[in-house]
Amino acid sequence: MTSEVKEVKIGNLAGSDFPGRINRRLSLIFGILFLTVLLVGGVSLYLARAISLGAEAIRWESQQIDVADRIHSTIHHFLSALQRAKLLGRAIPDGEREAYLQDLIALLELERYHERRREKEVVLGIRNLISELKAFARKVPELTPRELEALADAEVRVQGFAHLLSAAHRTKMDERLGENALRMQLIVGLYAGFALVGTVLVMGASFLFHRTLAQPLRSLAQAASEIAEGNLHKKVPVTSKDEIGQLSHAFNLMTGRLREHEQRLRGLATLEERERIAQELHDSLAQEIALLHLKIMEADQALTNSGPLEAREILKEMRKIADGAYEDVRQAIFGLRTMVSKGLGLIPTLTEYLHDFSELRKIPVDFKIDGAEVIRFSPQVEVQLIRIIHEALTNVFKHAQATRGEVKIERDGGLAKVTIEDGGKGFIINDVMRNGLHFGLQTMRERAEGVGGRLAIETAPGMGTKVIVYLPFQEGDYETHSSAPGR
């Protein structure tokens, strides 16, 4: 209950200490980008619409220039018809006259540029001129010299009117073209500015993300790799008050908890090892010392009652018992000192251990690794595997009466299969269980099951013994040694 409350408090504290939110930062950045794109797009659409309207205005001005040219051409043809009719001495037919006049009226209706006073005066002048030509057309044969001069003057006036209208429309066209060119420059400048601002924003966002996301996550990944290698003292710096900082803080809390659990497990392993050593001492050394104590009492009685000869025989037995106890102590110390070297790894450590065992016990032990797959164990599995092999070989030395042994590591599906085999006398498992001599076998089984494995024993009288251990393993690089140190 206390631990749960403590965890809750730590979680709340972490939340209050890290008020920042990455999503707010991302929302702000993407919001700025969205508003910038929206602004640039809106202004661009407005300018594009203005350019389109300007193009329409330019087309309209061009049409008005064409209308002015057609008015000039129609009046010119009408004047030519009047002069030709005067020379021929005949009147212009009513239909032809009305056609010219209708064309001129229609063209004047198309000429809608009446906003400015100057253009209004020009159009009004053209209308007056048309009225004069209409009056001249009714009395062509009877035109006086003065009226003929007025016709000649009308030709000059219509040229002036046409020129004024065309010039006004061309001025407007030039203005529209200039406005469109300016709008196009604004669009180009706007997009150039947008590209520059976008580049700055992207570079800033990239730097910000690298500093606040990528770099801390890379540090976390590197720290996780080091923790996987066993460095539980690794910590990562807390560089921000957002979720990444909270994750770094939680990561540091996790490493602290892992160190606490590791120390707790070491304490439990120490207690377990003490219990095992106590049982071994009770089963071997304590019994031998008790027997030695009895022999000392017998020797004392023999010296008192039977004489030196019987006492000497008892002393020989005592020496054998003492030698056996000494060997047991040496074997226990030898087993306790055998640990996996971080510099060498499991395979070289086992190679060295089996070589020393072969030299000390005079029982050659071959060491084989079969299969191309590389096998790697976790540190906890390595420690328990060393202990199991030590216990099995101790039984070989004490009970099997074997002349050779073999340790073999191979892959069996998703597990590693470790076989410790001897060519000794073997035994009946049920008899060992009934006689209470199963403590070593039970210890090996508990060690294998404690790291997620299992243990099996195959033996029969006269057939030797196989201790088969199935253990979980990890994929990884490993330097294998298939040498036989006992050879």
C-alpha positions as CSV (number, residue, x, y, z in Angstrom):
1,M,0.0,0.0,0.0
2,T,2.8,2.4,0.9
3,S,4.6,1.7,-2.4
4,E,1.5,2.4,-4.4
5,V,1.0,5.8,-2.7
6,K,4.6,6.6,-3.3
7,E,4.3,5.8,-7.0
8,V,1.2,8.0,-7.3
9,K,2.9,10.9,-5.6
10,I,5.9,10.5,-7.9
11,G,3.6,10.5,-10.9
12,N,1.7,13.6,-9.8
13,L,5.0,15.4,-9.0
14,A,6.3,14.6,-12.5
15,G,3.1,15.9,-14.0
16,S,3.3,19.2,-12.1
17,D,7.0,19.7,-12.7
18,F,6.5,19.3,-16.5
19,P,3.7,21.6,-17.6
20,G,4.9,22.0,-21.1
21,R,3.2,20.2,-24.0
22,I,4.7,19.3,-27.3
23,N,1.3,19.3,-29.0
24,R,1.0,23.0,-28.1
25,R,4.3,23.8,-29.6
26,L,3.5,21.8,-32.7
27,S,0.1,23.4,-32.9
28,L,1.6,26.8,-32.7
29,I,4.2,26.1,-35.5
30,F,1.6,24.5,-37.8
31,G,-0.8,27.3,-37.0
32,I,1.8,29.9,-38.0
33,L,2.5,27.9,-41.2
34,F,-1.3,27.6,-41.9
35,L,-1.9,31.3,-41.4
36,T,1.1,32.2,-43.5
37,V,-0.1,29.9,-46.4
38,L,-3.6,31.3,-46.0
39,L,-2.5,34.9,-46.0
40,V,-0.2,34.3,-49.1
41,G,-2.9,32.4,-50.8
42,G,-5.6,35.0,-50.1
43,V,-3.4,37.9,-51.3
44,S,-2.4,35.9,-54.3
45,L,-6.0,35.2,-55.2
46,Y,-6.9,38.9,-54.8
47,L,-4.0,40.0,-57.0
48,A,-4.8,37.2,-59.6
49,R,-8.5,38.4,-59.6
50,A,-7.3,42.0,-60.1
51,I,-5.0,40.9,-62.9
52,S,-7.9,39.0,-64.5
53,L,-10.1,42.1,-64.3
54,G,-7.3,44.2,-65.6
55,A,-7.0,41.9,-68.6
56,E,-10.7,42.2,-69.2
57,A,-10.4,46.0,-69.1
58,I,-7.5,45.9,-71.5
59,R,-9.6,43.8,-73.9
60,W,-12.5,46.3,-73.5
61,E,-10.2,49.2,-74.3
62,S,-8.9,47.4,-77.3
63,Q,-12.5,46.9,-78.5
64,Q,-13.2,50.6,-78.0
65,I,-10.2,51.5,-80.1
66,D,-11.5,49.3,-82.8
67,V,-14.9,51.0,-82.4
68,A,-13.3,54.5,-82.8
69,D,-11.5,53.2,-85.9
70,R,-14.7,51.9,-87.4
71,I,-16.5,55.3,-86.6
72,H,-13.7,57.1,-88.4
73,S,-13.8,54.6,-91.4
74,T,-17.6,54.9,-91.6
75,I,-17.7,58.7,-91.5
76,H,-14.8,58.7,-94.1
77,H,-16.8,56.4,-96.4
78,F,-19.9,58.6,-95.9
79,L,-18.0,61.7,-96.8
80,S,-16.6,60.0,-99.8
81,A,-20.1,59.0,-100.9
82,L,-21.3,62.6,-100.5
83,Q,-18.4,64.0,-102.5
84,R,-18.9,61.4,-105.2
85,A,-22.7,62.1,-105.4
86,K,-21.9,65.9,-105.7
87,L,-19.5,65.2,-108.6
88,L,-22.1,63.0,-110.4
89,G,-24.8,65.6,-109.7
90,R,-27.2,63.2,-108.2
91,A,-28.7,62.6,-104.7
92,I,-27.7,59.8,-102.4
93,P,-30.4,57.1,-102.2
94,D,-32.4,57.2,-99.0
95,G,-31.6,53.6,-98.2
96,E,-27.8,54.1,-98.5
97,R,-28.0,57.3,-96.5
98,E,-30.0,55.6,-93.7
99,A,-27.6,52.7,-93.6
100,Y,-24.6,55.0,-93.0
101,L,-26.5,56.8,-90.3
102,Q,-27.7,53.6,-88.6
103,D,-24.1,52.3,-88.6
104,L,-22.8,55.5,-87.1
105,I,-25.5,55.5,-84.4
106,A,-24.8,51.9,-83.6
107,L,-21.1,52.5,-83.3
108,L,-21.7,55.5,-81.1
109,E,-23.8,53.3,-78.8
110,L,-20.8,50.9,-78.6
111,E,-18.6,53.9,-77.6
112,R,-19.3,54.0,-73.9
113,Y,-16.3,55.9,-72.7
114,H,-18.2,58.9,-71.3
115,E,-16.8,59.2,-67.8
116,R,-14.3,62.0,-68.6
117,R,-15.3,65.4,-69.8
118,R,-12.8,65.4,-72.7
119,E,-14.2,62.1,-74.0
120,K,-17.8,63.4,-73.6
121,E,-16.9,66.4,-75.7
122,V,-15.4,64.2,-78.4
123,V,-18.5,62.0,-78.6
124,L,-20.7,65.0,-78.6
125,G,-18.6,66.5,-81.4
126,I,-19.0,63.3,-83.4
127,R,-22.8,63.4,-82.9
128,N,-22.9,67.0,-84.1
129,L,-20.8,66.0,-87.1
130,I,-23.2,63.2,-87.9
131,S,-26.1,65.6,-87.7
132,E,-24.3,68.0,-90.2
133,L,-23.6,65.1,-92.6
134,K,-27.2,64.1,-92.4
135,A,-28.3,67.6,-93.4
136,F,-25.7,67.7,-96.2
137,A,-26.9,64.3,-97.5
138,R,-30.4,65.6,-98.1
139,K,-29.3,68.3,-100.5
140,V,-26.2,66.9,-102.1
141,P,-26.8,68.2,-105.6
142,E,-27.5,71.8,-104.4
143,L,-24.5,72.0,-102.0
144,T,-23.0,75.5,-102.0
145,P,-19.2,76.1,-102.2
146,R,-19.2,77.0,-98.5
147,E,-21.0,73.7,-97.6
148,L,-18.4,71.8,-99.7
149,E,-15.7,73.5,-97.7
150,A,-17.6,72.3,-94.5
151,L,-17.5,68.8,-95.9
152,A,-13.7,69.0,-96.4
153,D,-13.4,70.4,-92.9
154,A,-15.5,67.5,-91.5
155,E,-12.9,65.1,-92.9
156,V,-10.2,66.8,-90.8
157,R,-12.5,67.0,-87.8
158,V,-13.4,63.3,-87.9
159,Q,-9.7,62.4,-88.0
160,G,-9.1,64.5,-84.9
161,F,-12.1,63.0,-83.1
162,A,-10.9,59.4,-83.9
163,H,-7.4,60.2,-82.8
164,L,-8.6,61.6,-79.5
165,L,-10.8,58.6,-78.8
166,S,-8.0,56.1,-79.7
167,A,-5.5,58.0,-77.6
168,A,-7.8,58.0,-74.6
169,H,-8.3,54.3,-74.9
170,R,-4.6,53.6,-75.4
171,T,-3.8,55.6,-72.3
172,K,-6.3,53.5,-70.3
173,M,-4.7,50.3,-71.8
174,D,-1.3,51.5,-70.8
175,E,-2.5,52.2,-67.3
176,R,-4.1,48.7,-67.0
177,L,-1.0,47.1,-68.3
178,G,1.1,48.9,-65.8
179,E,-1.3,48.0,-63.0
180,N,-1.1,44.3,-64.0
181,A,2.6,44.4,-64.3
182,L,2.8,45.8,-60.8
183,R,0.4,43.2,-59.5
184,M,2.5,40.4,-61.1
185,Q,5.6,41.9,-59.4
186,L,3.7,41.9,-56.1
187,I,2.8,38.2,-56.6
188,V,6.4,37.3,-57.4
189,G,7.7,39.3,-54.5
190,L,5.1,37.7,-52.2
191,Y,6.0,34.2,-53.2
192,A,9.7,35.0,-52.9
193,G,9.1,36.4,-49.4
194,F,7.0,33.3,-48.6
195,A,9.8,31.0,-49.7
196,L,12.2,32.9,-47.6
197,V,9.9,32.9,-44.5
198,G,9.1,29.2,-45.1
199,T,12.8,28.4,-45.3
200,V,13.5,30.2,-42.1
201,L,10.5,28.5,-40.4
202,V,11.5,25.1,-41.6
203,M,15.1,25.6,-40.5
204,G,13.9,26.9,-37.2
205,A,11.5,24.1,-36.7
206,S,14.1,21.5,-37.7
207,F,16.6,23.0,-35.2
208,L,13.9,23.1,-32.5
209,F,12.8,19.5,-33.2
210,H,16.4,18.3,-33.2
211,R,17.1,20.0,-30.0
212,T,13.8,19.2,-28.2
213,L,12.9,15.8,-29.7
214,A,15.6,14.1,-31.8
215,Q,18.6,14.7,-29.5
216,P,16.8,13.8,-26.2
217,L,15.3,10.7,-27.9
218,R,18.7,9.7,-29.2
219,S,20.1,10.1,-25.7
220,L,17.3,8.0,-24.3
221,A,18.0,5.3,-26.9
222,Q,21.7,5.3,-26.2
223,A,21.0,5.2,-22.4
224,A,18.5,2.3,-22.9
225,S,21.2,0.4,-24.9
226,E,23.7,0.9,-22.0
227,I,21.1,-0.2,-19.5
228,A,20.5,-3.3,-21.6
229,E,24.3,-3.9,-21.3
230,G,24.0,-3.8,-17.5
231,N,25.0,-0.2,-16.8
232,L,22.2,0.7,-14.4
233,H,23.9,3.9,-13.3
234,K,23.3,5.6,-16.6
235,K,21.1,8.8,-16.5
236,V,19.9,11.2,-19.1
237,P,19.8,14.9,-18.7
238,V,16.3,16.5,-18.3
239,T,16.5,19.4,-20.7
240,S,12.9,20.6,-21.0
241,K,9.6,20.8,-19.2
242,D,7.5,19.0,-21.8
243,E,6.7,15.3,-22.4
244,I,10.3,14.6,-23.5
245,G,11.6,16.0,-20.2
246,Q,8.9,14.0,-18.4
247,L,10.0,10.9,-20.2
248,S,13.7,11.6,-19.3
249,H,12.7,12.1,-15.7
250,A,10.6,8.8,-15.7
251,F,13.6,7.1,-17.4
252,N,15.9,8.2,-14.6
253,L,13.3,7.0,-12.0
254,M,13.2,3.7,-13.8
255,T,17.0,3.2,-13.7
256,G,16.9,4.0,-10.0
257,R,14.1,1.5,-9.5
258,L,16.1,-1.1,-11.5
259,R,19.2,-0.5,-9.3
260,E,17.0,-1.0,-6.2
261,H,15.5,-4.2,-7.7
262,E,19.0,-5.4,-8.7
263,Q,20.3,-4.8,-5.2
264,R,17.2,-6.6,-3.7
265,L,17.7,-9.5,-6.1
266,R,21.4,-9.7,-5.2
267,G,20.4,-9.8,-1.5
268,L,17.9,-12.6,-2.2
269,A,20.5,-14.4,-4.3
270,T,23.0,-14.1,-1.4
271,L,20.5,-15.5,1.0
272,E,19.7,-18.3,-1.4
273,E,23.4,-19.0,-1.9
274,R,24.0,-19.0,1.9
275,E,21.2,-21.5,2.3
276,R,22.7,-23.7,-0.4
277,I,26.2,-23.5,1.1
278,A,24.8,-24.2,4.6
279,Q,23.0,-27.3,3.2
280,E,26.1,-28.5,1.4
281,L,28.2,-28.0,4.5
282,H,25.6,-29.9,6.5
283,D,25.5,-32.8,4.0
284,S,29.3,-33.1,3.5
285,L,31.7,-31.2,5.8
286,A,29.5,-31.3,8.9
287,Q,29.0,-35.0,8.7
288,E,32.7,-35.6,8.0
289,I,33.7,-33.5,11.0
290,A,31.2,-35.4,13.1
291,L,32.7,-38.7,11.9
292,L,36.1,-37.3,12.5
293,H,35.1,-36.4,16.1
294,L,33.9,-40.0,16.6
295,K,37.2,-41.3,15.3
296,I,39.1,-39.1,17.7
297,M,37.1,-40.6,20.6
298,E,37.8,-44.1,19.3
299,A,41.6,-43.3,19.0
300,D,41.5,-42.0,22.5
301,Q,39.9,-45.2,23.8
302,A,42.3,-47.3,21.7
303,L,45.3,-45.5,23.2
304,T,43.9,-46.2,26.7
305,N,42.7,-49.8,26.1
306,S,44.1,-51.5,23.0
307,G,47.4,-49.8,22.4
308,P,49.2,-47.8,19.7
309,L,48.6,-50.2,16.8
310,E,44.8,-49.9,16.8
311,A,45.2,-46.1,17.4
312,R,47.4,-45.9,14.4
313,E,44.8,-47.5,12.2
314,I,42.2,-45.1,13.5
315,L,44.5,-42.2,12.7
316,K,44.8,-43.4,9.1
317,E,41.0,-43.4,8.8
318,M,40.9,-39.9,10.4
319,R,43.5,-38.7,7.8
320,K,41.3,-40.0,4.9
321,I,38.3,-38.2,6.5
322,A,40.2,-35.0,6.9
323,D,41.5,-35.2,3.3
324,G,37.9,-35.7,2.1
325,A,36.7,-32.7,4.1
326,Y,39.6,-30.6,2.8
327,E,38.6,-31.5,-0.8
328,D,35.0,-30.6,-0.1
329,V,36.1,-27.2,1.2
330,R,38.4,-26.7,-1.8
331,Q,35.5,-27.6,-4.2
332,A,33.1,-25.2,-2.5
333,I,35.6,-22.4,-2.6
334,F,36.4,-23.2,-6.3
335,G,32.7,-23.1,-7.1
336,L,32.2,-19.8,-5.3
337,R,35.1,-18.2,-7.1
338,T,33.8,-19.2,-10.6
339,M,31.9,-16.2,-12.0
340,V,31.4,-14.9,-15.5
341,S,34.1,-12.4,-16.4
342,K,32.6,-9.2,-18.1
343,G,35.8,-8.9,-20.0
344,L,35.8,-12.5,-21.3
345,G,32.2,-13.6,-21.5
346,L,30.5,-16.9,-20.7
347,I,32.2,-19.1,-23.2
348,P,35.8,-18.2,-22.3
349,T,34.9,-18.4,-18.6
350,L,33.4,-21.9,-19.0
351,T,36.5,-22.9,-21.0
352,E,38.8,-21.8,-18.2
353,Y,36.6,-23.4,-15.5
354,L,36.4,-26.8,-17.3
355,H,40.1,-26.8,-17.9
356,D,40.8,-26.1,-14.2
357,F,38.3,-28.7,-13.2
358,S,39.9,-31.3,-15.5
359,E,43.3,-30.5,-14.0
360,L,42.2,-30.5,-10.4
361,R,39.9,-33.5,-10.5
362,K,41.8,-35.5,-13.1
363,I,38.6,-36.0,-15.0
364,P,38.9,-34.7,-18.6
365,V,35.8,-32.7,-19.7
366,D,35.2,-31.8,-23.3
367,F,33.4,-28.6,-24.2
368,K,31.4,-28.4,-27.4
369,I,29.2,-25.8,-29.1
370,D,27.1,-27.1,-32.0
371,G,25.2,-25.1,-34.6
372,A,26.0,-22.0,-36.6
373,E,23.6,-19.8,-34.6
374,V,25.2,-17.6,-32.1
375,I,23.9,-17.9,-28.6
376,R,24.0,-15.2,-25.9
377,F,22.6,-15.4,-22.4
378,S,21.5,-12.6,-20.0
379,P,23.8,-12.0,-17.0
380,Q,21.3,-13.7,-14.6
381,V,21.1,-16.8,-16.8
382,E,24.9,-16.9,-17.1
383,V,25.3,-17.0,-13.4
384,Q,22.8,-19.8,-12.9
385,L,24.2,-21.8,-15.8
386,I,27.7,-21.6,-14.2
387,R,26.2,-22.8,-10.9
388,I,24.3,-25.7,-12.5
389,I,27.4,-26.9,-14.4
390,H,29.5,-26.6,-11.2
391,E,26.9,-28.6,-9.2
392,A,26.6,-31.3,-12.0
393,L,30.4,-31.7,-12.3
394,T,30.7,-31.9,-8.5
395,N,28.3,-34.8,-8.5
396,V,30.3,-36.4,-11.3
397,F,33.4,-36.2,-9.2
398,K,31.8,-37.4,-6.0
399,H,29.4,-40.1,-7.1
400,A,29.7,-41.0,-10.8
401,Q,33.1,-42.7,-10.8
402,A,33.5,-41.4,-14.3
403,T,36.7,-41.2,-16.3
404,R,35.5,-38.5,-18.8
405,G,32.8,-35.9,-19.1
406,E,31.3,-33.6,-21.6
407,V,29.5,-30.2,-21.6
408,K,27.6,-29.3,-24.8
409,I,25.7,-26.1,-25.7
410,E,23.4,-26.1,-28.7
411,R,20.2,-24.5,-29.9
412,D,16.9,-26.3,-29.6
413,G,14.1,-24.3,-31.1
414,G,13.7,-21.1,-29.1
415,L,15.8,-22.3,-26.2
416,A,19.5,-23.1,-25.6
417,K,20.1,-26.8,-24.6
418,V,23.0,-27.4,-22.3
419,T,24.0,-31.0,-21.6
420,I,26.4,-32.2,-18.9
421,E,27.1,-35.8,-19.5
422,D,29.4,-38.4,-17.9
423,G,30.2,-42.0,-18.6
424,G,29.9,-43.1,-14.9
425,K,27.9,-45.7,-13.2
426,G,24.6,-43.9,-13.2
427,F,21.9,-44.3,-10.6
428,I,18.2,-44.8,-10.1
429,I,16.5,-41.5,-9.5
430,N,13.7,-42.9,-7.3
431,D,16.2,-44.5,-5.0
432,V,18.1,-41.1,-4.7
433,M,14.8,-39.3,-3.9
434,R,13.8,-41.9,-1.2
435,N,17.3,-41.8,0.4
436,G,17.1,-38.0,0.8
437,L,20.2,-37.4,-1.4
438,H,18.4,-35.2,-3.9
439,F,19.3,-31.8,-2.5
440,G,21.9,-31.1,-5.4
441,L,19.4,-32.2,-8.1
442,Q,16.6,-30.0,-6.6
443,T,19.0,-27.0,-6.4
444,M,19.9,-27.4,-10.1
445,R,16.2,-27.6,-11.0
446,E,15.3,-24.5,-9.0
447,R,18.2,-22.6,-10.5
448,A,17.0,-23.4,-14.1
449,E,13.3,-22.6,-13.3
450,G,14.3,-19.4,-11.6
451,V,15.5,-17.9,-14.9
452,G,12.7,-19.3,-17.0
453,G,14.2,-22.6,-18.0
454,R,13.8,-26.3,-17.1
455,L,16.0,-29.2,-16.2
456,A,15.8,-32.9,-17.0
457,I,17.9,-35.9,-15.9
458,E,18.5,-39.0,-17.9
459,T,20.3,-41.8,-16.1
460,A,20.3,-45.6,-15.5
461,P,22.7,-47.9,-13.6
462,G,25.7,-48.5,-15.8
463,M,24.6,-46.0,-18.5
464,G,26.0,-42.8,-17.1
465,T,24.1,-39.6,-16.4
466,K,22.9,-36.7,-18.5
467,V,21.8,-33.4,-17.0
468,I,19.9,-31.5,-19.7
469,V,19.1,-27.8,-19.1
470,Y,16.9,-25.7,-21.3
471,L,17.5,-22.0,-20.9
472,P,16.2,-18.8,-22.7
473,F,18.8,-17.0,-24.8
474,Q,19.3,-13.8,-26.7
475,E,20.6,-13.2,-30.2
476,G,23.9,-11.5,-30.4
477,D,27.6,-11.6,-31.3
478,Y,29.5,-14.1,-29.4
479,E,33.0,-15.5,-29.6
480,T,32.6,-19.3,-29.5
481,H,35.2,-21.8,-28.4
482,S,34.6,-25.4,-29.3
483,S,37.9,-26.6,-27.9
484,A,38.1,-29.5,-25.5
485,P,40.0,-28.3,-22.5
486,G,40.2,-31.7,-20.9
487,R,42.2,-33.2,-23.9
